[in-house]
Amino acid sequence: MTVTEEAPAKKERWTAQWKELYDEVVDSGLCTGCAGCVIVCPHDVLSYNHESGGYKPFHIEEELGPTNCVHGEKGCTSCTRACPRFRSWEPEADEHLFARARQPDEVSGIYQDLLLTRASEDMVHQMGQDGGLVAAMLIWLREHDYIDAALVSFLDGEAGDWKAKPGVAVTREEILASAGSRYTYSANTLASKEAAERGLSRLALVGMSCQSSILPVAWHRKVGKSTKPFLFNIGLLCSKTFDDAIFEELFETKYGLRKQDMVKMNIKGVFQIWMKDGSYHEINLKECHAWTREGCVHCPDFAAEHADVSTGGIGKDNDWTLTIVRTDLGREVITRMIDDGSIIARPADEDPGAIKLMHKLSEKSRERWPDTAIAFPKAMAPH
């Protein structure tokens, strides 16, 4: 008997470059402004618009203009390899992290554990958002020699400006200074250049869901050495961020709330604002929708599905953080932190409303992925 085997299908060569990225992502409305393409560009011909109403990459070479790239025409494909919204990004990231694509009923992505956590140390808990997990985790990772630094966001300019900017946190003090939520956008990945200049070669990334997908997408597509320094990936639950103009055009104009006088903000079904004079204010989220950042309009990922650990304050209690442990590395770190008392943890099913809300918001986010794009992110089990 003769046994014949079919030769494996030859993998199609990756040729997509900035021209395709601009057409399919940047100009189509899918671009979230994560800056993945910018940080991996080996020719430094992509830059980034940080201004209100912008938050997008752009091509800076005059030759061929903004929609094409000389280096791309010569075979460079780095930008499309790193984009977490280019073509079949979701199953590719899943395959890299979990060796399988998520099922339609896994609307919040693939994960191992769901917990409610909070920092054990009072100062970290108080300075962080909700349970203070992210700050506690970064301090722990640094002190236990997992990382040299973290890419985070800081407040730009004077206190009370509330404009977020990317930055590098090395010390405990810098980590605590970066703690808390902004609700305006910061492409934290852009701080990787500063980290490299400072010789910091082992990094944690803290970012919105779009940013947390950059790394596994880039690794799966073999983008090269630019993503090798990233060793830990913390994703923030995120339904949207707002344009910086919301402070003046809504909060101050309608409610008389000056951003210089704000001390803290949160979203728990409403936009919560605490002021220097001790007053507390709630603003209906429907009023805020008009200031939704353009890059968030079509984003399908609420739950930061490609992080090692995803976190967010969507529970009934402001003192705890919903914690989604996704990878083996994420579980290792969280388990060690629980065991040594750095964080306190409870099963997330003690707050079933938080789990239900996570899945509800994940579904809502997936529904906004456009029908004109590749359909994977929109796949959900029928009700």
C-alpha positions in Angstrom: 0.0 0.0 0.0 1.3 3.4 -0.9 0.7 6.2 1.5 0.7 9.7 0.1 0.6 12.9 2.0 -0.4 16.3 0.8 2.3 18.9 1.2 1.4 21.5 3.8 -0.1 24.7 2.3 2.6 27.3 1.7 2.2 30.3 4.0 1.3 33.4 2.1 4.0 36.0 2.2 3.2 39.0 4.3 3.4 42.1 2.1 1.0 44.6 3.6 2.6 47.9 4.4 1.6 51.5 5.4 -0.4 51.9 2.3 -2.8 49.1 3.3 -2.7 50.1 7.0 -3.7 53.7 6.1 -6.5 52.5 3.9 -7.9 49.7 6.0 -7.4 51.1 9.5 -6.3 54.7 9.8 -8.7 56.2 7.2 -11.5 53.7 7.8 -12.2 54.6 11.4 -10.8 51.4 13.0 -7.6 53.1 14.3 -7.6 53.4 18.0 -4.5 55.5 18.2 -2.6 52.8 20.1 0.7 53.8 18.4 1.8 50.2 17.9 2.7 51.0 14.3 4.8 54.0 15.4 6.9 52.2 18.0 7.9 49.4 15.6 8.7 51.5 12.6 12.4 50.8 11.9 12.8 53.9 9.6 11.2 56.5 12.0 8.8 57.7 9.3 5.7 57.4 11.4 4.8 60.0 14.0 1.8 60.6 16.3 -0.7 63.4 16.8 -1.2 64.0 20.5 -3.6 66.9 20.1 -7.2 66.9 21.1 -9.3 65.4 18.3 -6.3 63.6 16.9 -4.6 60.6 18.6 -3.6 59.0 15.3 -0.4 58.0 13.6 0.7 59.7 10.4 3.4 59.3 7.8 6.0 62.1 7.8 8.0 61.6 4.6 7.1 63.9 1.7 7.8 61.4 -0.9 4.7 59.4 -1.8 2.7 61.6 0.6 0.7 60.6 3.7 -1.0 57.5 2.3 2.0 55.5 1.1 5.6 54.8 2.2 8.8 54.4 0.2 10.1 51.8 2.6 6.8 49.9 2.4 7.1 49.9 -1.4 10.6 48.3 -0.9 9.2 45.6 1.3 9.0 46.9 4.9 5.9 45.6 6.6 6.5 46.4 10.3 3.6 48.7 10.8 0.9 46.3 9.7 2.5 43.4 11.7 2.1 45.4 14.9 -1.4 46.8 14.3 -4.1 45.3 16.7 -6.9 46.3 14.3 -5.4 45.1 11.0 -7.2 42.2 9.4 -7.4 39.0 11.5 -5.7 40.5 14.6 -8.0 38.9 17.2 -7.6 35.2 16.4 -3.9 35.8 15.8 -3.4 37.3 19.2 -5.5 34.5 20.8 -3.4 31.8 19.1 -0.2 33.3 20.3 -1.3 33.6 23.9 -3.7 30.7 24.3 -3.0 28.4 21.4 -6.6 28.7 20.3 -9.1 31.3 19.2 -11.8 32.4 21.6 -15.2 30.8 21.2 -18.3 33.0 20.5 -19.5 32.5 24.1 -16.2 33.8 25.5 -17.4 37.4 24.9 -14.9 38.8 27.4 -12.0 36.8 26.0 -10.2 33.8 27.3 -9.2 33.7 31.0 -8.3 31.4 33.9 -9.5 33.2 37.0 -11.9 36.0 38.0 -11.1 37.7 41.3 -11.8 40.8 43.3 -8.6 42.3 44.6 -7.2 45.2 46.5 -3.8 46.4 47.6 -3.0 45.4 51.2 -0.9 48.6 51.8 -3.2 51.5 52.7 -1.2 54.1 50.8 -1.2 52.1 47.6 -4.9 51.4 48.0 -5.7 55.0 48.6 -3.6 56.5 45.8 -4.7 53.9 43.2 -8.0 53.5 41.4 -10.6 51.3 43.2 -8.6 48.5 44.8 -5.2 49.9 43.7 -4.2 46.6 42.1 -2.3 48.1 39.1 0.0 50.2 41.3 0.5 47.3 43.7 1.3 45.0 40.9 3.8 47.3 39.3 5.6 47.9 42.6 5.7 44.1 43.2 7.0 43.4 39.7 9.7 45.9 40.2 10.7 44.8 43.7 10.8 41.1 42.6 13.0 41.8 39.6 10.4 40.9 36.9 10.8 44.3 35.3 13.0 47.4 35.2 10.2 49.8 34.5 6.6 50.3 33.4 5.1 52.3 30.6 2.2 54.2 32.1 0.5 57.6 31.9 1.1 60.7 33.9 -0.7 64.0 34.1 0.8 66.5 31.7 1.7 70.0 32.8 0.4 71.6 36.0 -1.6 69.7 38.6 -5.3 69.8 37.6 -4.6 69.9 33.9 -5.9 66.2 33.6 -4.3 65.7 30.1 -2.6 62.3 30.1 0.8 61.7 28.6 2.9 58.6 28.2 5.8 58.1 30.6 8.2 55.7 32.2 7.8 54.7 35.9 10.8 53.1 37.6 10.6 54.0 41.3 7.8 53.3 43.8 7.1 57.1 43.9 6.8 57.3 40.1 4.5 54.3 40.0 2.2 55.9 42.7 2.3 59.2 40.8 1.0 57.5 37.8 -1.9 55.8 39.7 -5.5 56.7 39.1 -7.8 57.0 36.0 -7.9 59.8 33.5 -10.6 58.9 31.0 -8.7 60.8 28.3 -6.3 58.9 26.0 -2.6 58.2 26.4 -0.7 56.0 24.0 1.6 54.6 26.7 3.5 52.6 24.2 5.2 55.8 23.0 7.2 55.9 26.2 9.2 52.8 24.9 11.6 55.2 23.2 12.4 56.9 26.5 12.8 53.5 28.2 15.3 52.4 25.5 17.3 55.7 25.8 17.5 55.1 29.5 18.7 51.5 29.1 15.6 50.0 30.6 15.2 46.6 28.8 12.5 44.8 30.8 9.2 46.5 30.6 5.6 46.2 31.8 3.0 47.9 29.7 -0.1 49.4 31.3 -2.7 50.3 28.6 -6.2 50.4 27.4 -7.5 47.2 25.7 -6.3 48.3 22.2 -2.7 48.7 23.5 -2.7 45.4 25.3 -3.4 43.6 22.0 -0.3 45.1 20.3 2.2 42.8 21.8 0.7 39.4 21.1 -0.3 40.5 17.6 3.3 41.8 16.9 4.8 38.6 18.4 2.5 36.4 16.3 3.4 38.3 13.1 7.1 38.3 14.0 7.6 42.1 13.9 11.1 42.0 15.2 13.2 43.2 18.1 11.2 46.3 19.0 8.7 44.4 21.1 11.2 42.1 22.9 11.6 44.4 26.0 7.9 43.9 27.0 7.7 41.2 29.6 4.3 41.9 31.3 1.1 43.2 30.0 -1.6 44.9 32.1 -4.9 45.7 30.4 -7.4 48.2 31.6 -11.1 47.5 31.1 -12.3 50.3 28.8 -15.6 51.0 27.0 -14.3 54.4 25.7 -12.1 57.4 26.4 -13.1 61.0 26.0 -11.6 63.9 24.0 -9.9 66.4 26.2 -12.4 69.0 25.1 -15.0 67.4 27.5 -13.5 69.3 30.4 -14.1 72.8 29.1 -17.1 72.1 26.8 -19.2 70.0 29.2 -17.9 69.9 32.8 -17.0 73.6 33.1 -19.5 75.2 30.7 -22.6 73.3 31.8 -21.7 72.4 35.4 -19.2 75.0 36.5 -16.7 72.2 37.3 -13.2 73.5 36.5 -10.6 70.8 35.8 -8.1 72.7 37.9 -10.4 72.0 40.9 -10.9 68.3 40.3 -9.1 65.8 42.5 -10.5 62.5 41.3 -12.8 60.9 38.8 -14.3 57.5 38.2 -17.0 55.9 36.1 -19.6 53.7 37.9 -22.7 53.9 35.7 -22.2 57.7 35.9 -19.2 60.0 35.5 -18.1 60.7 39.1 -16.1 63.8 39.9 -14.6 64.8 43.3 -13.6 68.4 43.8 -11.0 70.2 46.0 -13.8 71.8 48.1 -15.0 68.3 49.1 -18.0 68.3 46.9 -19.0 65.3 44.8 -20.8 65.4 41.4 -22.4 62.8 39.1 -22.9 63.4 35.4 -25.1 61.2 33.2 -22.9 59.2 30.8 -25.3 59.9 28.0 -24.3 63.6 28.2 -20.7 62.6 27.7 -21.2 60.5 24.5 -20.7 63.5 22.2 -17.1 63.7 23.4 -16.3 60.0 22.8 -12.8 59.9 21.2 -13.0 58.9 17.5 -10.7 56.0 18.0 -13.1 54.3 20.5 -16.2 54.4 18.4 -15.6 51.0 16.7 -13.4 49.3 19.3 -14.8 45.8 20.1 -12.7 45.0 23.1 -14.0 46.1 26.5 -12.2 43.5 28.6 -8.6 43.9 27.4 -8.7 40.3 26.2 -5.0 40.0 25.4 -3.3 41.2 28.6 -1.7 38.9 31.1 -4.0 40.5 33.7 -7.0 42.7 32.9 -8.3 45.0 35.6 -11.1 47.5 36.2 -13.4 49.0 38.8 -16.8 47.8 37.7 -17.9 46.2 40.9 -20.4 47.5 43.4 -17.7 48.5 45.7 -15.1 51.3 44.9 -12.6 49.6 47.2 -12.1 46.5 45.0 -10.8 45.8 41.5 -12.3 43.2 39.2 -9.3 41.2 38.1 -9.2 38.9 35.1 -6.3 36.5 35.1 -5.6 35.4 31.6 -2.1 33.9 31.1 0.1 31.5 33.0 2.4 34.4 33.8 -0.5 36.5 35.0 -1.6 33.7 37.3 2.0 33.3 38.6 2.2 36.9 39.6 -1.2 37.2 41.1 -0.8 34.0 43.1 2.6 35.1 44.5 1.1 38.5 45.4 -1.7 36.8 47.3 0.6 34.4 49.0 3.0 37.1 50.3 0.2 39.4 51.4 0.8 42.1 48.8 -2.9 42.0 47.8 -6.1 40.7 49.2 -8.3 38.6 46.9 -11.8 37.3 46.9 -13.7 35.2 44.3 -15.4 37.5 41.8 -18.6 35.5 42.1 -19.1 37.3 45.5 -20.1 40.2 43.3 -22.1 38.6 40.5 -23.2 42.0 39.3 -19.6 42.8 38.3 -19.3 39.7 36.2 -22.6 40.3 34.6 -21.7 43.9 33.8 -18.3 42.8 32.4 -20.0 40.5 29.9 -22.7 43.0 29.1 -20.2 45.7 28.3 -18.1 43.3 26.3 -21.1 42.4 24.2 -21.9 46.0 23.7 -18.4 46.8 22.6 -18.3 43.9 20.1 -21.6 45.0 18.6 -20.0 48.3 17.4 -17.3 46.5 15.3 -18.3 47.4 11.7 -19.7 44.8 9.3 -17.3 46.0 6.7 -14.3 44.7 8.7 -13.2 41.1 9.2 -15.9 39.6 11.4 -14.0 37.7 14.1 -14.3 40.3 16.8 -18.1 40.5 16.4 -18.6 36.7 17.0 -20.9 36.1 19.9 -23.2 33.3 21.1 -26.9 33.9 20.3 -29.1 34.8 23.2 
